[in-house]
């Protein structure tokens, strides 16, 4: 796994603006409206007011306006005209506003009537009174325009206040950046996407504050904690930011005063605090002052009121500066206060245990165990493991070993998890406890350690000891999971027969997850989707049980079934929703799987760049958490899409990583797509087909019919139709999904060289959301039409193929390499014909292409002859329907 950690130069430059286009347009319109004197940009510190104002000034001057910038500071505010003196002539004018005004009018002439002088005043509250008076007078001339920024909560003099009042002033309220804005910004700054967990961490830490975000990223880059794998950036740990960030925050906190600082430290260690708990130890006047100053906030949740710091980074800075003994005293005080109130709320034991553990290094074992369970039910696996380890250090029990083993599995620590789960089994005193230990150990051995035989042996031994109906059902599900994902879906379905009658909800939802996948593998996608929908609702309601995966895990199988059903657009929607749920709960295992499923959705559609982005994230998360099965499939996907994109060095690097990964444990035939498509990219189609043929034979033996259809379809796409068409037709009858049927129809139409069928198949594949396959079918149709002498139809289908291929984000496959071959026109003839087909007159075409009308008519006549048309109406039909996104049209213009 190749990791890059060098700082990105673009991150240290001026950051681009995102999500501010509306504000830029508003300022542009205001400058052009002589009834408007000024635009005032308001907002809290750090949201990007200065950056937006500077860009507004740059764009105004680029549009022909003149302009300048005032110099504001606390020092300049004490000097009359200190802010704008550098814009005025050298003639001494003292502090006389009248003389200054006359001098300013002369110096700041904008020139033409349609132009204005635009002055930027950042931090308007720091403007000295004389400068403010002069600017106010200048605004009356209409040739002068002010762009000012105002920070919320800052006091201003009367003279300054007059500048941002009145009906001729436009105001823009600038808020914090939203997660989608931060994602777009980071992608531009870092030169590629960030993984979901990194995005969430930076969103939470920065609070959407642009200044804080920038310093966090710069600090992470400088320290090497922000690394890149295959173009996707990931934080290794929570960033601390730069020294400048700490200084900015410390300056902000200074306004709280000594008493307020004490209150902020309490909140930094214990927030969010119930309001009554905060009032028991912080004077009401102090709380009110901190709230008015924007340093704390009070949130209401039904009848519960909580006090928290206004910004998460304030807590980070405060916590680092609290001495150890004071930290201990404050934390123990919170425990005493919460216990005195009864600690009746569900999460109170978690808070008390966490505080006591941090303060003293220990706590009551029963309290620690209960707290660890609460953390696990909230999917905070890191905290759950920490608390469970502390409990285990004091007292070994079945409950703590099981909980720690399950948590370690979720975190990817499979060997230690197996040790804990074996210990749990030995400490179990009831059949129910023994069953839980076995089921969880089966999962860890199979998915984590990839020791299939051992997992089956553990399950078989348990069957001899545990014979109750409940145990039988649970062990059937555990074995079915191993069978389904080891290439035995029909055996899994046999074991899961009667799942709907299972009483235990844990067993039922885990069985549904497996059964959904197995049904999809054998082509019963309608049943799979119906089961998954109901199972997800049940799963979401039982997350407080041990040995139950994150609810988003249920949707992994649903996404797979949606893909095989030919509902790729729905699959992406479900996968994205589940992915962000997993990220929000910091659940790395489903995050890796769902990133992999998103990649597969885009891969099947043919969107190469999007598939690559998600394969890279899946591989990275899997590598960090030692999820080898997911990593192997993700790296295989990277090989495939890099081959499609023509980046053979990257494909070779990924292939080397793929071949180095362990192959023991469960192996899916679709992993062989990786070496096959790499060979195809090098032109060795025969060897590629051989690899895919072996993989398809494996899939057939295993009864994985939807996967077999994908592998056979790829063989057909690489040129061997004769050996696969009949089997694809058989699979279309065995499977109910539209995707399998469309693959079979595609291969059959190509075999028969039927252009009409190919055109219909192209439309069908496009409707399924697979532009790459649709483009390949359209290309084959164009060639078939050309072979029959149908030049006009061939041209129309080639044009359609080009438009579809443009949606594939750079993917190039053997089925697309002849995408332009059926168009018998030169580049210039095509340009002219295309514009003429869109209704443009010869004279307009000549002006557009900088040619004479005679030359245009000559090109057009030759195009008519080659295409076999006699009119512009026939030409429009031959060139295909208009498409605003056509890359060919864009190139021609």
Secondary structure, 3 states (H helix, E strand, C coil): CCEECCCCHHHHCCCCCCCCHHHHHHHHHHHHCCCCCEEEEEECCCCCHHHHHHHHHHHHHHCCCEEEECCCCCCHHHCCCCCCHHHCCCCCCCCCHHHHHHHHHHHCCCCCCCCCEEEEECCHHHCCHHHHHHHHHHHHHCCEEEEEEEECCCCCCHHHHHHHCCCCEEEEECCCCCHHHHHHHHHHHHCCCECHHHHHHHHHHHCCCHHHHHHHHHHHHHHCCEEEECCEEEECCCCCCCHHHHHHHHHHHHCCHHHHHHHHHHHHHHCCEEHHHHHCCCCHHHHHHHHHCCCEEEEEECCEEEEEECCHHHHHHHHHHCCHHHHHHHHHHHHHHHHHCCCCCCCHHHHHHHHHHHHHCCCCHHHHHHHHHHHHHCCCHHHHHHHHHHHHHHCCCHHHHHHHHHHHHHCCCHHHHHHHHHHHHHHCCCHHHHHHHHHHHHHHHHHHCCCHHHHHHHHHHHHHHCCCHHHHHHHHHHHHHHHHCCCCHHHHHHHCCCHHHCCCHHHHHHHHHHHHHHHHHCCCHHHHHHHHHHHHHHHHCCCCCCCCCCCHHHHHHHHHHHHHCCCHHHHHHHHHHHHHHHHHCCCHHHHHHHHHHHHHHHHHHCCHHHHHHHHHHHHHHHHHCCCHHHHHHHHHHHHHHHHHCCCHHHHHHHHHHHHHCCCCCCCCHHHHHHHHHHHHHCCCHHHHHHHHHHHHHHHHHHCCHHHHHHHHHHHHHCCCCCCCHHHHHHHHHHCCCHHHHHHHHHHHHHHHCCHHHHHHHHHHHHHCCCHHHHHHHHHHHHHHHHHCCCHHHHHHHHHHHHHHHHHHCCCCCCCCCCCCCCCCCCHHHHHHHHHHHCCCCHHHHHHHHCCCHHHHHHHHHHHHHHHCCCCHHHHHHHHCCCCCCCHHHHHHC
